[in-house]
Structure formats: C-alpha cells, structure tokens
C-alpha cells in the first residue's frame, strides 16, 4: 500500500491537508513530519504516524522519509536564521535519498516567470526538484484570503479599509481550499506537473464590498500607503514588505482565471462574501 507524508503538519494548511488525507486514504497510510512531534500528535487525527521534520536537519529528514512513497512538501516561512531556499534544498535532497517517488510542492503563482522577489525561493525549489529528477506536481497557490484577515477584521469593526493595490486582481480563496486540493493532488495517480490554484479574480474594492458593516474605503498611492504604515508604528522593514505585496497586486501578478482549484476539489468555491464571513468567524 502507498504511504503518504506531509511536512509542516502543525500549521493550519498542514492540519487541513492531513485531515483530508486521512479521509481519502486512512490514517494508517499517513505520515506527518513536524518540528514538534508532541504538538503534532495532539493536533492531528488519531492513527497518523508522526515523525520529526526540521527543515534545517537533512539527516533527520532523510530518516523520517524512509518508506514514504508520495510527499506533500509544504513550503516553510521566510525570514528564519537558515534561508528558506536552503531549508527546501535540504528536504529535496532528503526525499531523493530516502527514495520518495513523488513530491507535491506548495509554490508561488507562475513561479517560473514571476518578477517579484517573493517568488525567488519557490522558483529555486521547483528547479531543485526538477534537477533531482523527482516526479512532481507544483501547486502554485494564489493568495489565501486569510492573508487579509487583519484588514477584514478591522473593517468589520468600523475601521478604514485601506489598500494600495489599485485595480489589480487577486485570486483569493480560503486556505482550507488550497490545503484540501493539495491532499487530493497527492493521492491522484496521474496528477499534472503544474496547477495554478486560485479563486475567482477580484479587486480590493470588491473585497471591501464583501465585508459587512459601515467603514471608509481608501485606495492610496504607494507613498501614501507607506506613510500611513509608518505613522501607525510599523518598522521600515515591514513597510517594505507590505509595499511589495501591494505592488504585486497592483501589477496584476496575482490575476488568475484558471479553474484548477475548483476542478481538483470537485466543487465550486464559496462566493467572496461567504468566504469573508468564514474568515471573520461568522
């Protein structure tokens, strides 16, 4: 029988993916890798095998991936002491050494052609997987609606909805939808090499209109947006990151029209207003 594994199992994405895998193939065929084995054991469904999975420890990863046939490789977060690409290269090398037959990797929209620096680690990881000769599916996830949760919560509380993304389009969808789709690709016996996962394209103005309540909506220039963040006490480094994200949207680098996500899920995605209500917890 096939053994399925996933990394980053304690995150929201990992937990949803693990639950989906258990539903699809049964807990006795699922292996979860996590830095904190005890925490993962408490969070994941009973019967899932939990093994240590620190992206900075190649030897540990190689040992934990023994006997794994198909791996869902959930990308790590940037900004750690060990560069994210180095972490990812460790996992790719470990998967090859352990004899993993297939990797589904959570990547960035159009990672091979995207010009934003945010795509660089993902493009490098895709290249490492290809060069390792591993069968793969690149799951190029668009934006999680939860990325906007602070903005949505603030607007629902009557505070201004402020953005600098202009009329740029974004394929927002719930993180749980992306995670479920990732698990479904992992168990697919004949997956495609690339999926551009996204929700229906919407602008920030449309996102604001989907939030219940009475609040001001302001479309700002990049300079106005940065000035407001600094005035609110945000560090220059974080202002730069936020500005980069808004520029990404303003330049339509997240505009997407594929139906890959609902097709893999086998169902329609929730309308934007309903998805917003989910994020708001209503």
N, C-alpha and C positions, 0 to 999 in steps of 0.2 A: 504493500500500500504506500501511497505517496505521503511524504512528510512535508508539511508546510510550516514556514517560520516567518516571523516578522521581527524587525528591530524597533527600538523606541516604543516599547509596548506600554509604557505608563502614561504617555501623552494622550490627549483627547482623541487624536487621529488613531493612534495605536490601539487604544481600548475599543473604539468602534470597529476597527478592522479585525481585531481579534474576535469580537463577538460575532461578526459576520462570518468569519472563517469557521468558528465553532458551529454556527447554524448550517453552514454549507457542507462541512466535511466531518464534523465531530471533534470534540476536544482532544481525543487521544491521538489525533493526527496533526495537532498544532503545537509548535514550539515558539515561545516568546522570549526574546532577548531584551534585557534591561540592565541598566547600571545598578539599580537597587532591586535585587531579586525578591527580598521580603515584601517590599511595597507592591511589586508587580503581582506577586502571589495573592495579595489581599485584594487587588483591583480586578483581576482577570477571572473569567469563568472557571469554575472548578474543573479539574481534569487537564487543563492546559499545562504542558511542561514548561517550566521557567528556567532559563539559563542566564548566566552573566553575559552582558553585552556592552562593554565600554568601547566606544569607537576609537579611543586612543591606545588600546591594547590589542595589537594584531594577533598575538599568540592566543590570548583569551578568546577572541572572536573565532579563530580557526578551530579551537577546541569545541566551542559552543555550536558551531555549524556542522559538526560531524553528523552524518546521517540525514541531513536536510536535502530535500530534492528541489524545492521551489521557495524562493525567499522574497518577501516584501521588504524592500530597503527603504525605510522612511528617513528622509534627509534630516541631518542634525541642524541645530540652530547656529547661526554665525556669531562671531564675537568671543569665542572661547579662547583659552590660552593656546590650545593646539588648533591651527587653522582648520576650517571646516573641510576644505578640499583634502588636506592630509588625513583627516578622520575618515573621509569617504574612500580614499585610496586604500586605507587600512582594511576597510570592510570588503572592498572589491578583491583585494589580494587574498584575504582570508576565505572568502567564498570560493575563489578558484582553487585554493589549496585544499579546502575541505571537500571539493567535488560537487558543489552546488550546481544543479543543472540549468537553473533559470532564475533571473532576477527581474522583479518589477520595481522600478525606482521612481520615487516621487520627485519630479523635476519641475522646471520652470516653463512658462508658456513660450513656445518657439525658442527653446534654449539654444539651438544651433545658430539662430540668426538674430536673436535679441541683442540690442546695443546697450542696454542698461547694465551697469556693473553688478546689479543684483543677480544677473543670470550667469555670471562667470563661473562660480563654483559648480553650478549644475551642468553647464556645458563641459567643464573639466571632468566631472563624474561620469557623464554619458560617454565621453571619449575613453575614460579608463575602463569602463565596462566593455565597450566595443573592442579595445585593444587587448583585453583579457580573453577575448573570444567566447564570452558568456552569452548564451541565448537570453534575450531580454525584451522587456516592454517598458518604454519610457512614458510615465504618467505625468504629462505636463499640465499640472494643475494651475488654473487661473486663480482668481482671488477668493479667499474664504470671506464670507460675509461677516464672520466673527472678527476679522481684521478691523472692521469699522465699529465694533461693539461700544467702545468708549464714546465715539461720536453719536451713535444711535441712542445710547442711554442718556447722554447729556441733552440731546434734542427732546427726547420724550419727557425730560424733566423741565422743559421750557427754556433751555439754554440755546444760544445761537448754533446753527448748523453751518459750519464754515469749511470751505474747501478751495483748492487752487487747481483742481483737475480740469477746469474748463468744461467743454462739452465732450471730453474723452469718454469712451465707452469701456465698461468693465463687465466681465462675465461672472459676477458674484453668484456664489452658491454656498450652501451650508457645508461646513467642514465634514459633517457626518455623511453627506452625499459623496464627497470625494473619497472618504475612507471606505465606505461600502463598495464603491466602484473599484477601488484598488484591490480589495479582497476578491471581488468577482473576477477581475483580470487574472489574479494569481492562480485561481483554480480553473481558468479557461484552458482547455487542452490545446487550443490553436489561437493564441492571442496575437494581435497586431504588434508591430515593433514600436509604434508611436500612437499615443492618444493625446489629443488636445482637449482636455476636460474643461468645461466651462458651463456656466449658466447662461441664460439669455442676456444679451448685452444691454446695459443701462448706463445712464449718466448719473452724476452725483445729484443733479436736480431731481431726477426721477426717484433716486434713493430717498432723498429728503421728503418727497411727496408721499412715500410709503410709510413714513413714521407718524404715528398718531400724536395729536396734540397741537398746541399753538406755540410756534417759535419762529425766530427770524432765520432766513436762509441767505447766506452771503457768499457769492462767488468772487474770490480775490485774485489779485495778481500774485506771482510767486514771491515778490518782495513784500507785499502786504501780509501774505500768509506767514512768511518767516518772521517778520517784525512782531506779529501777534503772538507767535510761539515764544519768542524771546521775552516779550512783555509778561507772558504767563510763567516765566521762570525756567523754561526749557534750556538745556545746555546747547552750545553751538553744535556739538557732535550730533545730538538728537535732532536738532533743527535741520541739519544737513540731510539726515536720513529721511525725515518726513518730507522735506522738499524733493528728494529724489523719488519718493513714492508718488507724490503728486505729479511730478514731471512725467513719470512713466505712464500715468493715466492720461494726462493732458496730451501726450504724444500718441495716444491710441495704441500703445504697445500691449494693452490688455483687451483690445477689441477682438471678439471671437464669435464666430457664427456656427461652429460645428455642433452637431448633436451627439457627439461621442459620449458625453456623460449620461444623458437620459437613455441612450441606446444600451449602454452597458448595464445600467440599473434596471432596465426593462420597465420603466415607468416615467411619467412626466415629473419634472421638478416642481416644487412648490412655487406659486407666484411670488414675486418680490415682496409684496406686503405681508403675505403669510410667513415667509422666511424671516422677515424683520421681526414679526411677533415672536417667532421662536427664539431669536437672539435676545429679545427683550424679556423673555421668560413669561410671556403672557399667553 
